[in-house]
Amino acid sequence: MTLFFLLVSLEIKREMVFGELRDPKAAALPIVAAIGGMVVPAGIYVAFNAGGDNLSGWGIPMATDIAFAVALLASLGSRVPMGARLFLLTLAIVDDLGAILVIALFYSSGIDFVWLLIAAATVVLALVIQKMNVRALAVYILLGVIGWYALHESGVHATIIGVAFGLVTPAFAYLSPDKFPAIATNLVGEVVVRNADGVVTADEHEANDHSLRELRRLSRESQSPLHRVENRLAPWVAFGIVPLFAFANAGVPYPDVPLTDWLTDPVVLGIAVGLVVGKTLGIFGAAWLIEKTPLARFPAGMTPSHLLGVSMTAGIGFTVAIFIGNLAFTDEDVVEVAKLGILLGSLVAAVGGYLVLRLTGKEQPEAEAVS
């Protein structure tokens, strides 16, 4: 999960530097909506569990599973405008940032400040060697592993080191893309000249090898480290880490109690109602209110009905919610009950969001959908 949060952190930084979070008005709507979508579900959970022994699970219904939510919108095709998809993507990224802060502040205990300083030192050292133009990935991986261990020993949840290293990853390329074509053309020209007579000597083979290795290095350095790491990591997270985590943690034994008993359990109700009702009310209400001010605007093509459907879809809290559930409770029976609430709430939110967007959205002409 450290790699999962590293990828999330890279996405957050990309949006802050190049994406929706760079434009204050465009960013205000999903940011405020995400805050509403975290506060209201947490409040609903607290209302159901106030005075009980399981109040620590308040952070569970705050989470939105970015992968499942975005995949659901993608399945609807042109019925959902690109503006609504970008709104959900930005909202889910802000939501993930909120989940990271909640984990760091409320689900860490017994903090050892010596180990915490060692972990912080690995991040500072990574920034220092960046300034020294150290580009070997192995060096940063080693620092990340040391930082992970130090954070684990400090009492702060170790996944936070992935967030820290993601945020310090350079967002711009070492070599300006404007300079790459001329340099690459010269290198290719050198190889062409050496091969012109059809006979390549041993010295020319060695020179060609040097030119081609240099071309490969320059190609790599014309892409920013942020994009390069994100592109390499995304398939492993999407098709490896997340399914493995789900396989290892999502198994829910059917409770050996009457259906009415676990459906009325305050943990199940707090999580399920928080995900379905809390997310919808929190996101829709906060976005609707902030949009009435000069501080924010709807993305192009997005309507209140799209906002309602997206708000419900954000109640899919599968992966991150299960992760927080494992941190919130030490009693395995309560963890299993929490998973029931997560699965129930996520399923209802997914079906509800899909139906709202399907029934209210109109298919756009292909050219319009692309634009």
N, C-alpha and C positions, 0 to 999 in steps of 0.2 A: 504493500500500500504506500510505501515511501515513494516508489516510482510513479504510482498513480497520482499522488499529490505533487510530485515534481512536474508531471505533465500538466496538471491543472494550473500550477504556478506559471509555467511557460505560456499557457493560454491567457492567463490574466495579464502578464506583462505584454504579450503581443497586442491584446486589445487596448491596453493603456498607451502603447507607443504608436500603433498603426490603426487601431480599430475604433469601435463605437465609443469606448471609454475615453477617447481623446477629445471628442466634441462634447463640451459641457451640457448642451441642451439635449443632445441625443443620449448622452450617458445618464442624465438625471432621471429619466423615466424608469429604465430598468433597475437603476441603483435604489431609488426610493421604493419601487415595487418589490425588490428583493428583500429590503428591510422589513416591509410590511408582511411579506411572505415568510419571514422568520419569526417575527415578534408574535403575530396572532396565533400560529400553531403552537408555539411554546406556551402562550397564555392559556390556550384550550387544554393542553395537557396538564398544566398546573391546576386548572379548575377541576378536572376530573380526579386528580390525585392529591389535592391539598389535604394535609393532615395524615397522609398515609406513609408507608415505608418506601415507596418507589418514586418519590418526587425527582430523583436524580435523572430520570429519563426524559426530562423536558427538552433536551437538545435533539432528540430523535426525529420528531416531525418537522424540524426546521430544514431538513436536507432535501435537495432536489437531485435526482440522478440524471446528470446531463446527457449521458449516452442514450438512455432509454427515452427520455423526453424529446430529444432532437430527432431520434429515429422515428418516433411516432409522427411528428410533424412531417418528416420526409415522406412517410408512407401516404400522406394525403396529397402529395404532388402540388399542382398549381392552385388547389383550393386554398392553400395558405400562402400569402404573399411573402416575398423575401424579407420585407420589413418585419413581419411578425416572427419569422425564424430568427432573424438577427436579435430581435428583442428577447426571445427565449434564451438564445445562446448567451447573450450578455448577462441576462438575469441569472442564469444557472451558474455562470462564472463568478458573479458577485456572491451568489448563494454559497458556492464552494469556499470562497474566501471567508465568508461568515462562519462556515462550518470549521474551517481551519482555526480561526480565532477562538471559537467555542471550545474546541478540543484542547488548544494550548492553554487557555485560561481556566477552564472549569473541569477538564477531565485529565488533569495532571496533578500529582500529589507528591508530598515529601521532597521538595525541590532542593537539590544539592548545588549550591551556587558555584563551587569549584568546577564541577563537571560542566555546568552551564557555561561558564567562562571559556572552558576548553572548546566546547562546541562553537561558541561565538567566534573564537580565535580561528577556527578552520574556515569560517565564512570570510573573515577579514583577510586571512592569508590568500584565499582564492581571489579576492579583489586585488590584492597587492601583486600577485604573480600575473594577473591579467594585464596590469599596467606595465609589467616587465616583458610583455608579449610572449609569455609561455602559453603554447597552444596545444600541448600534448594532452589528449583527453585522459590518459591514464593518471596523470597528476591530480586532476580534479576528481576523478573517481576515488582515488586513495583518500583525498581530503574529505570527500563525502562520506566514505565508510567510517573514517575516524570521527567525524562530526556526528554520524548516526549513533555510534557506540557511546560517545560522550553524552549526547542528549538522552539516550536510553538510561544511562547511569544517573543522570541529573534528576530524573523524575518527570521531566516534560516529555510528552509523547514523541517518540523518535521520528514519526512521519514528518514532523515540522521541518526537519533538516532538508527534506526534498523541496519544501516551499522556499526556504532560504536560498538554496542553490539555484532554483528556478528563477527567482527574482534578480539574482546577480549575473545571470547568463547574458552576455552581450547581445543586444538586439540589432546591431548593425554589422555588416560584413567588414572583415579586415581589409579586403581589397575592394575598392569602389567598382561596381558593375560597369561604370562608364569606361574604366581603364582596361577591363578584361578583354574586349574584342581585339584591340590593337596588339596587346601582348600575346594573346592566343594565336593571332594571325602570324606574327613573327615566328613563334615556335613551330607552328605547322609548316610555315615556309622553309624553315631550316631542315625539317625532315624531308620535305619534297625535294629540295636541292640535293640532299645526300643520296636520295633514291633515283635521281634523274637519269643516270646512265645505266640503271638496271643491275648494277653490281654494287653490293654493300659490303664494304670491308669491315674487319673486326673493330677498328677504331670508330667507323661510322655507326656500327651497331651500338657501341657504347654511348656515342653521342646522341643517337636517336632515343636510347633508353633514358638518358638524362633529360632530353627535351620533353618526352612524353610524361615522365614522372613530374616534371615541373608544371606541365599543362594540367595534370591531375590535381596537383597541389593548389594551383591558382583557381581551378574550377571549384574546389572545395572552399577556398577562402573568399570567393566572390559571393558566397551565400552566408548569411549571418549565422553564428553559432546557435542562436535561439531557434531559428527555423530548421537548421540541420538536425539539432537534437530532438526537436519536437517531431519532425517527420520520421526519424528513425525510431523514436520511442512509441509513437501513437499505435502502430500495429501490434506491438508487444503488449501494450496496456489493454487495447480493445479486444484482442483475440487470445490473450494469454492471462494477464494478471486479473482482470475483472472477472472473466469466466471462472478462473481458478478460485478466486476469493468467494464468488457466489456458490460454487460447488462445495467449498469447504465450510461455509458459514450459513447458507440459506436453508439447509435441511430442517424441516419443522415436523417433529413427530405429532401426530394428531392427538390432542389432549384427551386423557382418559376421564373426562368429565362431560356432563351434558352440554350440548351446543349452546344452550341459553346461558350457561355459567361463564364460559370463556368469552362469549359475545358481549356479556355485560361486565367483564373484568375492566376496572378503571384504566389499567395500562393499555389494553387493547383499544378501548374507546378513546382514550387520550391521544394515542398515536394515529388511529384510523381517522377519527373525526378531525384531528389536527391536520393530517395530510389532505383530506378531501375538502372539508369546509374551511379550515384555517388558511390553507394555501390560497384557495379561491378568493375568500373575502379579503385576506391580507394583501395579495398582489393586485387584484382588481380594484379594491378600494383605494389603496395608496396611489396606484397609477392614475386612476380616474381623478383623484383630487389634485395631484401635482400637475396633471395635464391642463387643468383649468387655470393654471398660473402661467406667467411668461417664462418660467424657469425650465419648462420641458415641452416636448412635442411628441406626437405619435410618429413612428417611422412611416415612410411612404407606403400607402396601400393598406395600412392596418386600421381596422375599425373596432368599435367597442365589442362586437361579437367575436372578433379574432382575439381580443384581449381576454374575454371571458373563457374561451376555449384554451388559450395558452395558460391562463391562470390555473385552470383545473389540471392541465397536463403537468404543470410544475409540481403537483402533488405526488408524482411518481418519485419515491424517495429510496428506492431499493438499496443500491450498493452502499452509499455513504450513511444512510440511516441504520443499516445493519451494523456497520463499522462502529458508529456511535453507540448503538445498543450494547455491543460487546464491551465498550468502555464504561458505560453507565452502570451496569449491574454486575455484581459478583455472584449472585444466585443464578445457577444455570436454568432453573425452572422459570424464573422471571425473564431471562434472556429469550427462552423459547416462546413465552407468551408475547414478548415484545415483537418477535419476528412474525407472529401471527397478525399482529396489528399492522406491521409494516407491509406485509404481503396483501392483506385485505385492503388497506387504504390505498396502496399503489395500484392495485387492480381496478378499484372503483374509480380512481382519479384518471387512469389511462382510458378506460371505457367511456367515462363521462366527457373527458376532453376530446376524445376522438369523435364522439357523436355530435357534440356542439359544433366542432369545426367542419365536420362532414355535412351536417344538415344546414348550416348557415353560410358556409363558404361556397363561392361560385368559381368554377373552373375558368381560368383566364386563358386567352389565346396564347399559343406557344411563344410567339415573339414577345408578347407583353410579359409573360411569366419569366422569360430569360432576362428582360430588362429590369 
